[in-house]
Amino acid sequence: MISTQEIKLVQSTIPQLEEGGSAVTDHFYRRMFSHNTELKDIFNMSNQHTGRQKVALFEAIIAYVKNLNNLSVLKPAVERIAHKHTSFNIEPEHYDIVGHHLIETLRELIPDLFSPQVEAAWLKAYGLLASLFIDRESELYKERAQLKGGWHGKRAFTVIRKVKESELVTSFIFEPNDCQPVMTFEPGQYISIELTPDTSENIEIRQYSLSTAPNGASYRISVKREQGQFDGIVSNYIHDNLEVGDSVDLRPPTGDFFFQDKQSPVVLISAGVGVTPMQAMLETLAAKKYQQPLTYIHACENSAQHSFNQRTAELCEINHWQHHTWYNGKGVPNSEHIHQGLIDFNAIELPLTDGDFYLCGPVGFMQFANNTLQELGVNPERIHYEVFGPHATLS
């Protein structure tokens, strides 16, 4: 346990940490990667270049310190991060390394404030946080390993099919090399793939949403070819180099964003490649003959970039579910299901009071959707979302 006095000592450093901002995490990561270069094979170095990981870490540190006397507030964040950590196979020894460099960063950046008493309090506070994660991650590892078809760590899979879904998205279907079953998953969860692209100095681990219903025999991911300077390293390698017959290492499915069956109306809302977890939910609900109303809403640039178009229409029409797509580009076909411009939630009938809404896509899009739905009267607790990469809030 941490005492009230120790909490006050840790929180006394908040003003200087906030003043330092991302410079604190800049220093931390530079220090850690120079002393423990092996961690470059775990951390997403693209996110280091873009700065997204540094911002996410700084916000997490400040949130933790501010809520030391009310850690229950952080439970959703701990759950989300614990799932992500297991996708990288983070182990207890990694927390020792991170903790060492965090304490040394504070000692080096705020030496006048970092007295022996403050350091002791920070060590206790970090130890408490590390224990929260280690305990939860241990539970997750154990749960998955005990499931039928489950495993811990890496497992070799072979690409058995490669399917172009749209101009930018291609699906890859994997079966395990050992020919044994694979564990089930919740629709909306993701899986990690480990690769070593020729253009990268490090092992690269990436998470991709599973894009179809679980079947106990194979997994499918649908990867967008990214055009960014850093974001495209792995996605372009996958598109250009991963072929049928190739073997890759996968880690078990995980993630705290997934469909929760409340036997209530469901609205699936996506943009771009955010369609992938929604497709898994749609396929699953169709297979289960879900009896509640469902509305499927998607936004993308044009018909050429509309992944799973025919399959979505087919499943929705068979089950008498609503489906609407908004194309941002020109040349929109004349259809009751296809619209031009930005999504207009007022143009369709939605279960605003009793529905559950699932969002996935670029952060800006989800902020728009989240804010608009709340303005229309949707309870925030009924809005569930997934953010690609380092977590961001929609507020």
C-alpha positions in Angstrom: 0.0 0.0 0.0 1.0 3.6 -0.5 0.5 6.1 2.3 -1.3 9.5 2.0 2.0 11.3 2.6 3.7 9.3 -0.2 0.9 10.1 -2.6 1.4 13.8 -1.7 5.1 13.5 -2.4 4.5 11.9 -5.8 1.8 14.4 -6.7 4.1 17.3 -5.8 6.0 16.6 -9.0 3.0 17.1 -11.2 3.5 20.8 -12.0 7.1 20.2 -13.2 6.0 17.1 -15.2 3.2 19.1 -16.9 5.6 22.0 -17.6 8.1 19.5 -19.1 5.4 17.9 -21.2 6.5 15.4 -23.9 10.1 16.4 -23.2 9.9 14.1 -20.2 8.9 11.1 -22.3 11.4 12.1 -25.0 14.1 11.9 -22.5 12.7 8.6 -21.1 12.5 6.8 -24.4 15.9 8.1 -25.6 17.5 6.9 -22.4 15.7 3.5 -22.4 16.5 2.7 -26.0 20.1 3.7 -25.7 20.6 1.4 -22.7 18.2 -1.4 -23.6 18.2 -1.6 -27.4 16.5 -5.0 -27.3 13.2 -3.1 -26.5 13.2 -1.7 -30.0 12.0 -5.2 -31.1 8.9 -4.7 -28.9 8.0 -1.1 -29.1 6.4 0.2 -32.3 9.2 2.5 -33.5 7.0 4.1 -36.1 4.9 5.5 -33.2 8.2 6.8 -31.7 9.0 8.7 -34.9 5.5 10.3 -35.1 5.4 11.1 -31.4 2.1 9.4 -30.8 3.6 7.0 -28.3 5.3 9.7 -26.3 2.2 11.7 -26.0 0.2 8.7 -24.9 2.8 7.7 -22.3 2.9 11.3 -20.8 -0.9 11.5 -20.6 -0.9 8.0 -18.9 1.7 9.0 -16.3 -0.1 12.2 -15.4 -3.4 10.4 -15.1 -1.9 7.8 -12.9 -0.2 10.3 -10.6 -3.4 12.4 -10.3 -5.5 9.4 -9.4 -3.2 7.6 -7.0 -5.8 7.9 -4.2 -8.6 6.6 -6.5 -7.1 3.9 -8.7 -10.6 2.5 -9.5 -11.0 5.4 -12.0 -8.1 4.0 -14.0 -9.5 0.5 -14.2 -10.7 0.8 -17.9 -7.3 2.2 -18.9 -5.5 -0.6 -17.1 -7.7 -3.2 -18.8 -7.1 -1.7 -22.2 -3.3 -1.3 -21.8 -3.0 -4.8 -20.2 -4.6 -6.4 -23.3 -2.2 -4.4 -25.6 0.8 -5.4 -23.5 -0.1 -9.1 -23.8 -0.2 -8.7 -27.6 3.5 -7.8 -27.3 4.2 -10.6 -24.8 5.3 -8.1 -22.1 6.7 -9.9 -19.1 7.4 -8.8 -15.5 11.1 -8.2 -16.2 10.1 -5.5 -18.7 8.5 -3.5 -15.9 11.8 -3.5 -14.0 13.5 -2.0 -17.0 10.9 0.7 -17.6 10.7 1.5 -13.9 14.5 2.0 -13.7 14.6 4.4 -16.6 11.5 6.3 -15.4 13.1 6.9 -12.0 16.4 7.9 -13.6 14.6 10.3 -16.0 12.9 12.0 -13.1 16.3 12.2 -11.2 17.9 13.8 -14.2 15.2 16.2 -15.2 14.0 17.4 -11.8 17.1 16.9 -9.6 16.2 19.8 -7.2 12.7 18.3 -6.5 13.7 14.6 -6.6 14.8 14.2 -3.0 15.3 10.7 -1.4 11.9 10.9 0.1 10.3 11.8 -3.3 12.2 9.0 -5.0 11.1 6.5 -2.4 7.5 7.5 -2.9 7.8 7.3 -6.7 9.4 3.8 -6.4 6.4 2.7 -4.3 3.9 4.3 -6.7 5.5 2.7 -9.7 5.7 -0.7 -8.0 2.0 -0.5 -7.3 1.2 0.4 -10.9 3.5 -2.4 -12.2 1.8 -4.9 -9.9 -1.6 -4.0 -11.3 -0.5 -4.7 -14.8 1.6 -7.8 -14.1 -1.3 -9.4 -12.2 -3.9 -8.6 -14.9 -1.6 -9.7 -17.7 -0.7 -12.9 -15.9 -4.5 -13.7 -15.7 -4.9 -12.9 -19.4 -2.0 -15.1 -20.4 -3.3 -18.0 -18.3 -6.9 -17.7 -19.6 -5.8 -17.8 -23.2 -3.4 -20.7 -22.7 -6.1 -22.8 -21.1 -8.7 -22.3 -23.8 -9.2 -24.9 -26.5 -6.8 -24.0 -29.2 -5.1 -21.4 -27.0 -1.4 -20.7 -26.5 1.1 -18.3 -24.9 3.7 -16.3 -26.8 4.3 -16.9 -30.5 2.7 -19.6 -32.7 3.5 -20.3 -36.4 0.8 -19.8 -38.9 0.7 -20.1 -42.7 -1.0 -17.8 -45.2 -3.6 -19.9 -47.0 -5.5 -17.1 -48.8 -4.8 -13.5 -49.9 -7.9 -11.6 -51.0 -8.0 -8.0 -52.3 -11.1 -6.4 -50.7 -10.7 -2.9 -52.1 -8.2 -0.4 -53.6 -6.2 -0.2 -50.4 -7.3 -3.2 -48.2 -6.2 -6.9 -48.6 -7.3 -9.8 -46.4 -5.0 -12.5 -45.2 -6.3 -15.8 -43.9 -4.0 -17.9 -41.6 -4.1 -21.5 -40.5 -1.7 -22.9 -37.8 1.3 -24.8 -38.9 0.6 -27.5 -36.2 -2.8 -28.2 -37.8 -4.4 -27.9 -34.3 -7.5 -25.8 -33.5 -7.2 -22.1 -32.7 -8.9 -20.3 -29.8 -12.0 -18.4 -30.3 -12.2 -14.7 -29.8 -14.7 -11.9 -29.2 -15.7 -10.1 -32.4 -13.9 -6.7 -32.3 -10.7 -8.1 -30.9 -7.3 -8.0 -32.6 -4.3 -10.3 -33.2 -0.6 -9.5 -33.3 1.7 -10.5 -36.2 5.5 -10.4 -35.9 7.6 -9.6 -39.0 11.1 -8.4 -40.0 10.7 -6.2 -43.1 13.8 -5.7 -45.2 13.3 -1.9 -44.7 13.3 -2.1 -40.9 16.2 -2.4 -38.5 14.0 -4.2 -35.9 11.5 -6.9 -35.5 8.1 -5.3 -36.1 5.0 -6.3 -34.1 1.7 -5.0 -35.3 -1.9 -5.5 -34.2 -4.7 -6.0 -36.7 -8.4 -6.5 -36.0 -9.8 -9.9 -36.8 -12.2 -9.2 -39.7 -14.6 -12.2 -39.6 -16.5 -14.4 -37.2 -14.5 -17.0 -35.2 -14.4 -20.5 -36.6 -11.9 -22.4 -34.5 -9.7 -23.2 -37.4 -8.3 -20.0 -38.9 -7.9 -16.2 -38.5 -8.5 -13.4 -41.0 -7.0 -9.9 -40.9 -7.7 -7.2 -43.4 -4.7 -4.7 -43.8 -4.8 -1.3 -45.3 -1.8 -0.2 -47.3 -0.7 2.9 -45.4 0.8 5.8 -47.3 2.6 7.6 -44.5 6.4 7.8 -44.2 6.4 5.7 -41.0 3.0 4.1 -40.8 3.5 2.3 -44.1 6.6 0.2 -43.2 4.7 -2.9 -42.1 1.5 -2.6 -44.1 3.4 -2.1 -47.4 5.6 -5.1 -46.5 2.6 -7.2 -45.8 0.9 -6.2 -49.1 4.0 -6.6 -51.2 5.8 -9.6 -49.6 3.4 -11.8 -47.7 2.1 -14.5 -50.0 0.1 -17.7 -49.8 2.4 -20.4 -48.3 4.4 -18.0 -46.2 4.8 -18.7 -42.5 4.4 -15.9 -39.8 4.3 -15.8 -36.1 1.0 -14.7 -34.4 0.1 -14.1 -30.8 -3.3 -14.9 -29.3 -6.3 -12.7 -29.9 -6.9 -10.0 -27.4 -8.4 -6.6 -26.9 -11.0 -4.9 -24.6 -13.1 -3.6 -27.4 -15.6 -6.2 -28.6 -19.3 -6.8 -29.1 -21.3 -7.2 -25.8 -24.5 -9.0 -26.2 -27.1 -7.1 -24.3 -30.0 -8.2 -26.5 -30.5 -4.6 -27.5 -30.5 -2.8 -30.8 -27.0 -2.4 -32.3 -25.4 0.3 -34.4 -22.0 -0.4 -36.1 -20.3 2.8 -37.2 -16.9 2.8 -39.1 -14.8 4.8 -41.4 -12.0 3.5 -43.7 -10.2 0.5 -42.4 -12.1 0.8 -39.2 -14.6 -1.4 -41.0 -12.6 -4.5 -40.0 -13.8 -5.1 -36.4 -17.3 -4.1 -37.5 -17.2 -6.8 -40.2 -16.3 -9.4 -37.5 -19.3 -8.2 -35.5 -21.6 -8.3 -38.5 -20.6 -11.8 -39.5 -21.0 -13.0 -36.0 -24.4 -11.5 -35.4 -25.6 -12.9 -38.8 -24.3 -16.4 -37.9 -26.2 -16.2 -34.6 -29.3 -14.8 -36.3 -29.4 -11.9 -33.9 -33.0 -10.9 -33.4 -32.6 -7.3 -32.4 -32.5 -4.4 -35.0 -29.1 -3.7 -36.4 -27.9 -0.6 -38.3 -24.6 -0.7 -40.3 -23.0 2.7 -41.1 -19.8 3.2 -43.0 -17.9 6.1 -44.5 -15.0 6.0 -47.0 -13.6 8.0 -49.9 -15.3 6.3 -52.8 -16.6 2.9 -54.1 -13.1 1.8 -55.0 -12.1 2.0 -51.3 -15.3 0.4 -50.0 -14.2 -2.9 -48.4 -16.7 -5.8 -48.0 -19.4 -3.8 -49.9 -21.2 -6.8 -51.4 -20.9 -9.0 -48.3 -22.2 -6.3 -46.1 -25.2 -5.6 -48.3 -25.9 -9.3 -48.6 -25.9 -10.0 -44.8 -28.0 -6.9 -44.0 -30.6 -7.6 -46.6 -30.9 -11.3 -45.6 -31.4 -10.2 -42.0 -33.5 -7.1 -42.8 -31.0 -4.8 -41.2 -30.4 -1.2 -42.2 -27.1 -0.4 -44.0 -25.9 3.0 -45.2 -22.6 4.2 -46.7 -21.4 7.8 -47.2 -18.7 8.4 -49.9 -16.7 11.6 -49.5 -15.6 11.6 -53.1 -17.5 12.5 -56.3 -19.4 10.2 -58.6 -21.7 8.7 -55.9 -24.0 6.0 -57.4 -27.8 6.6 -57.0 -28.9 4.3 -54.3 -31.0 4.4 -51.1 -28.0 2.9 -49.3 -25.3 5.1 -50.7 -25.0 8.8 -49.8 -22.5 11.6 -50.6 -20.5 13.7 -48.1 -20.2 13.3 -44.4 -22.4 10.9 -42.3 -25.7 12.5 -41.4 -27.0 10.8 -38.3 -30.3 12.8 -38.6 -31.0 11.2 -42.0 -31.6 7.7 -40.6 -33.6 6.2 -37.8 -31.4 5.2 -34.9 -32.2 3.6 -31.5 -31.0 6.6 -29.6 -32.4 5.6 -26.2 -31.8 1.8 -26.1 -29.2 1.0 -28.7 -25.5 0.2 -28.3 -23.2 2.0 -30.6 -19.8 0.7 -31.7 -17.3 3.1 -33.4 -14.0 2.4 -35.2 -12.0 4.6 -37.5 -9.7 7.7 -37.5 -9.7 9.5 -34.2 -11.2 12.7 -35.8 -14.0 10.7 -37.3 -14.8 9.0 -34.0 -14.8 12.3 -32.1 -17.3 13.6 -34.6 -19.5 10.5 -34.3 -19.2 10.4 -30.5 -20.0 14.1 -30.0 -22.9 14.0 -32.5 -24.5 10.9 -30.9 -24.3 12.4 -27.4 -25.9 15.6 -28.8 -28.7 13.4 -30.1 -29.2 12.0 -26.6 -27.2 8.7 -26.7 -25.9 7.8 -23.2 -22.1 7.9 -23.3 -22.0 4.4 -21.6 -23.7 3.0 -24.7 -20.9 4.3 -27.0 -18.0 1.9 -27.4 -14.9 2.6 -29.5 -11.6 1.3 -30.7 -8.5 3.5 -31.4 -5.7 2.3 -33.7 -2.2 2.7 -32.2 -1.6 4.6 -29.0 -4.8 5.3 -27.2 -6.6 8.6 -27.5 -9.7 9.9 -25.9 -12.7 11.1 -27.8 -13.6 14.0 -25.5 
